[in-house]
Amino acid sequence: MMLFRLHQFALRLLPLRPLCLLLACTGFAVSVFALLTTASQHSQLLRMALVLTLWSLLLFAFIQLFKNIPAPVLPKDRWFVRFRTHIKLALYQLLALGVAALGVMLISMSLKLLLL
């Protein structure tokens, strides 16, 4: 059930995929610029660029991972096919929990970087 909702959300966000890559590349370019210059005000610019890059990459990864999910378990399938489908769905559930944990860590890191 949760995977289906994540799948629907990822499909709604699918048009944002190129924008996520563009923002990640922009954040990376700004990070490189801030690292190569010696001015002291560029530390805040570097922090914002890192946050932008990480969030856009997380959103891109979320869309890519959950735009296609495994098919549900069908009762008419053979035992081994049902077992394999259960394993795939369980691994996707674990992946969803990993993405959620990564999001929580990214929230914490973003707050620390931007509020320092």
matplotlib code that plots the C-alpha trace (Angstrom):
import matplotlib.pyplot as plt

x = [0.0, 2.8, 4.7, 1.7, 1.4, 5.1, 4.7, 1.8, 3.8, 6.8, 4.7, 3.3, 6.9, 8.2, 8.1, 10.5, 13.2, 15.1, 14.8, 16.3, 19.3, 19.7, 19.6, 22.1, 24.5, 24.0, 24.6, 27.8, 29.0, 28.3, 30.1, 33.2, 33.1, 32.8, 35.7, 38.0, 37.6, 39.2, 36.5, 35.1, 31.5, 31.6, 31.3, 27.5, 27.2, 29.0, 26.6, 23.5, 24.9, 25.6, 22.1, 20.6, 22.7, 21.8, 18.1, 17.8, 19.8, 17.6, 14.4, 15.8, 16.7, 13.3, 11.6, 13.9, 13.5, 9.7, 8.5, 8.5, 7.6, 7.3, 3.9, 1.6, 1.4, -1.3, -3.0, -3.1, 0.7, 2.8, 4.2, 7.8, 6.6, 4.6, 7.6, 9.9, 7.4, 7.1, 10.9, 11.0, 8.2, 10.0, 13.2, 11.4, 9.8, 13.3, 14.5, 11.6, 12.6, 16.2, 15.1, 13.0, 15.9, 18.1, 15.6, 15.5, 19.3, 19.3, 16.8, 19.1, 22.2, 20.4, 19.3, 22.9, 24.4, 22.0, 21.6, 25.3]
y = [0.0, 2.4, 1.5, 2.3, 5.8, 6.4, 5.2, 7.6, 10.5, 9.7, 9.7, 13.1, 14.4, 12.8, 16.1, 17.6, 15.1, 17.3, 20.3, 18.2, 17.4, 21.0, 22.2, 19.5, 20.6, 24.3, 23.5, 21.6, 24.5, 27.0, 24.8, 24.6, 28.4, 28.9, 26.5, 28.1, 31.7, 33.1, 35.5, 34.9, 35.4, 32.4, 30.0, 30.7, 30.3, 26.9, 25.8, 26.7, 25.1, 21.9, 21.8, 22.5, 19.8, 17.2, 17.9, 17.9, 14.6, 13.0, 14.1, 12.8, 9.4, 9.2, 9.7, 7.2, 4.5, 4.6, 5.4, 1.7, -0.7, -4.5, -5.9, -7.0, -10.6, -12.4, -15.4, -17.3, -17.3, -20.3, -20.6, -19.7, -16.6, -15.4, -15.9, -14.0, -11.2, -11.0, -10.7, -7.9, -6.0, -6.4, -5.1, -2.1, -1.4, -1.5, 0.9, 3.2, 3.2, 3.9, 6.9, 8.2, 7.8, 9.6, 12.4, 12.8, 12.9, 15.5, 17.7, 17.6, 18.4, 21.1, 22.8, 22.6, 24.0, 26.8, 27.9, 28.1]
z = [0.0, 0.9, -2.2, -4.4, -2.8, -3.3, -6.9, -7.5, -5.9, -8.0, -11.2, -10.3, -9.8, -13.0, -15.0, -12.4, -13.1, -15.6, -13.3, -10.5, -12.6, -13.7, -10.1, -9.1, -11.8, -10.9, -7.2, -8.2, -10.3, -7.6, -5.1, -7.3, -7.8, -4.0, -3.4, -5.9, -4.7, -1.6, -0.4, 3.1, 2.1, -0.1, 2.8, 3.0, -0.7, -0.5, 2.2, 0.2, -3.0, -1.1, 0.3, -3.1, -4.7, -2.1, -2.1, -5.9, -6.1, -3.4, -5.3, -8.6, -6.9, -5.4, -8.7, -10.4, -7.8, -7.4, -10.8, -11.5, -8.7, -8.8, -9.6, -6.7, -5.6, -7.5, -6.0, -9.4, -9.6, -8.7, -5.2, -6.3, -8.3, -5.3, -3.0, -5.4, -5.7, -1.9, -1.6, -4.3, -2.5, 0.8, -0.6, -2.1, 1.3, 2.8, 0.1, 0.9, 4.6, 3.5, 1.4, 4.3, 6.7, 4.3, 4.0, 7.8, 7.9, 5.0, 6.9, 10.0, 7.9, 6.0, 9.2, 10.6, 7.4, 6.9, 10.5, 11.5]

ax = plt.figure().add_subplot(projection="3d")
ax.plot(x, y, z, "-o")
ax.set_aspect("equal")
plt.show()
